[in-house]
Amino acid sequence: MSDLSQIVKAYDVRGTVPDQWDERVAEALGAAFTQLLNTTDEPGDAVVVGYDMRATSPGLAAAFAAGVRAEGRSVIEIGLASTDLLYFASGSLDLPGAMFTASHNPAQYNGIKMCRSGARPIGQDSGLAEIRERAQALLDSGASRPAGEPTKLAERRDLLPDYAAYLRKLVDLSGIRPLKVVVDAGNGMGGFTVPTVLGDAALSALPLEIVPLYFELDGTFPNHEANPLDPANLVDLQRAVVEHGADIGLAFDGDADRCFVVDERGEPVSPSAITALVAARELAKHPGSTVIHGLITSSAVAEIIREHGGEPVVARVGHSFIKAEMARTNAVFGGEHSAHYYFRDFWFADTGMLAAMHTLAALGEQSLPLSVLAGEYERYIASGEINSTVADQAAAVAEVRAAYPDATVDEMDGLTLRFSDGAWFNLRASNTEPLLRLNVEAPTRERMVSLRDEVLDRVRR
């Protein structure tokens, strides 16, 4: 019997296949998802379903679709997709959707990101807990869905060209200077979407020379994990940027909803700098707007938002929390340290591709190299995210908190301690893995290193 509490996380479903979940569980989740939609008067009579390149994704998606159809809604199958392509489908068709992906997790994992119509997020507090309870009841009864065969049809649609055309309308790259761009898709869905969005002559050629790395779709990730947050997975991109004399490097995660940036020297550009850069561009178009930033982004982000006439608002880590706060405030843009970027013009959803296009536009509209341009948005020294496997996470966090009695405490998401000299750190438990995540920032490298090592020593002992 499956225990869904092990796989239904704060804002998505995530677990190993087949030991933690399988097609029977997927069918129950599809039925439960549709039951929720039917009891909350969700518009339309269909659900959009897409999936990534993992070997288990097509079967899980098909089982989920059977559960949807059994509960009286038809299914629009968009097939292979990035997560932001699924959000485009949900937003443009005004239908709820489900994306089968485990994002950056290893090959044995899979998951589901579900949304309401208009790409509105579903998290624990906005329907995911109810979906888990309904699906658990079906599984406990010995069924994966109510008796009877699916009564609604499934329809197949190719929305990739429409998605590409929509993004190109939001960010016009046709007039920028020529750029050589190395793209590392990590054998993930960026290898499916990048050629059409940035390289398809049918949509009119762009002044971009794309140098592809690992565009072959392969859910076993034979070259490296599709997790650019880990510096080890950026090494190939960094080397290729230098070898090809490229202007910029882009790295996408497995479902291509996140994008990391490397400058012409092969040096990573922090997601906080990209958040500030894109925020400045959006505020130039929409003066005085609100911009959401994650709790762990650099202090420079809020400073730069204010300097460009915007109103910064902090939000918890996680796409459902960011999207909910964006909708509440009608924010024009939002960014996280994990390289998730959210846009009002994209139904408040996250899209790594649109963030990449904004970065390409900012670079191509002027003559400076990316290292200089990005340097305008870097003001502090950050550690990057450091993960530690800890048996008793609560005890470790409590010990760290007690060690700094004079710091200002914020418990919006995990433990954030801020110091009078501008240094701060955040320590929080992962929502998807058994880890404690540490992020440290300080005005100087010496202070950052000292604080980082002190906290890690306490966490890991």
Secondary structure by P-SEA (a helix, b strand, c coil): cccccccccccbbbbcccccccaaaaaaaaaaaaaaaaaacccccbbbbbbccccaaaaaaaaaaaaaaaabbbbbccccccaaaaaaaaaaacccccccccccccccbbbbbbbccccccccccccaaaaaaaaaaaaaaccccccccccbbbbbbbaaaaaaaaaaaacccccccbbbbbbbcccccccccccccccccccccccccccccccccccccccccccccccccaaaaaaaaaaacccbbbbbcccccbbbbbccccccccaaaaaaaaaaaaaaaccbbbbbbcccccaaaaaaaaaabbbbbbbcccaaaaaaaaaaaccccccccccbbbbccccccccaaaaaaaaaaaaaaccccaaaaaaaacccccccbbbbbcccaaaaaaaaaaacccbbbbccccbbbbcccccbbbbbbbccccbbbbbbbcccaaaaaaaaaaaaaaacc
